Amino acid sequence: MRQDGTFIAVEVSDEVAGDRELARALAEACPVDIFAEGSDGTLEIVQGNLDECVLCRLCLDASPQGTVRVLKLYDNEAVLA
């Protein structure tokens, strides 16, 4: 799953997006509410909040390595590492 804002894009693997526990962990970790739990417990990316990303890495820390990517669209899609 991928959502693009003006400056930031977020990619989440299907494995994470469908995992209720990881969806909850991401929703709780993000200080600007980019992630939310859907009514079925799966992950949703809140399009309107993408460009509020402060590049804090908390979503990366809350998920298995390589399953969440934050892309800087203003920097040729450089990946936040």
C-alpha positions in Angstrom: 0.0 0.0 0.0 1.3 3.5 -0.8 -0.1 7.0 -0.3 1.6 10.1 -1.7 1.3 13.6 -0.2 3.0 16.6 -1.7 6.3 16.1 0.1 6.1 12.7 1.7 5.0 9.3 0.6 4.5 6.2 2.8 4.7 2.6 1.7 3.6 -0.2 3.9 3.9 -3.9 3.0 0.7 -5.9 2.7 2.0 -8.1 5.6 2.0 -5.1 8.0 -1.2 -3.5 6.5 -3.2 -6.6 7.3 -1.8 -7.3 10.7 -4.0 -5.9 13.4 -1.3 -5.7 16.1 1.1 -3.9 13.8 -1.6 -1.6 12.6 -2.3 -0.6 16.2 1.4 -0.2 17.0 1.8 2.2 14.0 -1.3 4.2 14.8 0.0 4.6 18.4 3.6 5.4 17.4 3.0 8.2 14.9 2.8 11.6 16.6 1.0 13.2 13.6 -1.6 10.5 13.0 -0.4 9.4 9.6 -1.6 5.8 10.4 -5.0 4.7 11.7 -6.7 1.5 12.4 -9.6 0.8 10.0 -13.0 -0.5 11.2 -11.8 -4.0 10.5 -8.5 -3.5 12.4 -6.3 -3.3 9.4 -4.0 -0.3 8.7 -5.1 2.8 6.9 -2.8 5.7 5.8 -4.4 9.1 6.5 -3.8 11.0 3.2 -4.4 14.4 4.7 -1.7 13.9 7.4 1.2 12.7 5.2 2.8 16.1 4.8 2.8 16.5 8.5 5.5 13.9 8.8 8.4 15.1 11.0 10.7 12.3 9.9 10.9 11.0 13.5 11.4 7.3 12.4 8.9 6.0 15.1 7.0 4.1 12.4 10.1 2.4 11.2 11.0 1.5 14.8 7.4 0.1 15.4 7.5 -2.3 12.4 9.7 -5.1 11.1 12.7 -3.8 9.2 11.9 -3.1 5.5 8.1 -3.2 5.9 7.5 0.5 6.2 9.2 3.1 4.0 9.0 6.9 4.2 9.9 8.6 0.9 11.0 12.2 0.6 9.3 13.2 -2.6 11.1 16.5 -2.6 14.5 14.7 -2.7 14.0 12.3 -5.6 12.1 9.8 -3.4 15.1 9.4 -1.0 14.2 6.8 1.6 14.3 7.8 5.3 16.8 5.3 6.7 
